[in-house]
Structures are given as C-alpha cells and as structure tokens.
Amino acid sequence: MKCIKRGNPPQNRTWMGHCLHCGSIFEAFEGELENIVTDPLDHARMAKSKCEICEREFWLFPKKIK
C-alpha cells in the first residue's frame, strides 16, 4: 500500500473561531482544544473557548480544507 495524499493527524487539524463581541479571530490546533462537542442535530464538531481580549466565550470550528 502507498499513501497517495498525506493527511493531517487529528491533533494537528486547524480550527478557527470568531468572537462576536470584540471581533477577534482565533486559530488553534485540535490538540490544543479541550471542550470539543458534537451537535446532535447536524453532527457538526465545535469547541468552546474564552476570548483572550474581552473574556467572553466563543465557538471554534474545524477549518475547511480547500
């Protein structure tokens, strides 16, 4: 067997989030996130985090691969 296209290990996948309160944009690796949940209705994965600027909570989502 040979690898045709190398993927990323789950802990190295990039996630992005946008704080709706102050407008900050964040990026994190999946391995850095602690609160990953799956929405039972549409099976979307998301992680809640706290904004470093305004300290409000916001959601991060997996970055789409182009």
Secondary structure, 3 states (H helix, E strand, C coil): CCCCCCCCCHHHCEEEEECCCCCCEEEEEHHHCCCEEECCCCCCEEEEEECCCCCCEEEEEECCCC
